[in-house]
Each structure stands twice: as structure tokens, then as C-alpha cells.
């Protein structure tokens, strides 16, 4: 009689434990899915905005190149000035890459660990 009650209690504990494990697993799956979908959505938005900005930058660069070329009476010099400007900007970004990495890492780690 005591063993039957003990066996029944152990059976209930086992069922409760399995239910808890299944619920926890589902919770973490949903949490990971939520984080993944937020990340994919944000990435898609940034890609769209980046593509439009890149296209606008290309057209503005062409306009600036022609404008500078007309001012200097040589289109080649206009394109050369704009090209050198972009090389200078690239060098500056390369030299400041560590200052850019740290804030990005902090921001994304806060976002990642607060979400999970």
C-alpha cells in the first residue's frame, strides 16, 4: 500500500518532470525563433535601405564627377577627384575600424543577451 502510493507519486513526478522539460524546450525554441526572425527582418530592411543608398550615392558621385570635370574643363580630372575622395574615405574607415567594432559589439551583445 505504501509502495503503491510511492510508485504513484514517483510516476506523477516523472510526468511533471517530462512536462517541464518539454515546456522549457518549446519556450527556448520559440525564443530562438523570435530572435532569428527579428534578426532576419532587420537584416532585410538594412539590405534594402543600403541598396537604395548605394544607388543614390552612385548617381550623386557621377553627377559630382561630371560637375567637377566641367569646372576643371576635363572630365577625367573630375572622376579622378571623386575616386581619390572615396579612396581617402576608405583609408579613414580602415584606420578607425577598431573604434567602429567596439560600439557595434557592445550594442549587439546587449540586444542579443537581453532578448534571450
C-alpha positions, 0 to 999 in steps of 0.5 A: 500500500505504501509502495503503491502510493510511492510508485504513484507519486514517483510516476506523477513526478516523472510526468511533471518532470517530462512536462517541464522539460518539454515546456522549457524546450518549446519556450527556448525554441520559440525564443530562438525563433523570435530572435532569428526572425527579428534578426532576419527582418532587420537584416532585410530592411538594412539590405534594402535601405543600403541598396537604395543608398548605394544607388543614390550615392552612385548617381550623386558621385557621377553627377559630382564627377561630371560637375567637377570635370566641367569646372576643371574643363576635363572630365577625367580630372573630375572622376579622378577627384571623386575616386581619390575622395572615396579612396581617402574615405576608405583609408579613414574607415580602415584606420578607425575600424577598431573604434567602429567594432567596439560600439557595434559589439557592445550594442549587439551583445546587449540586444542579443543577451537581453532578448534571450 
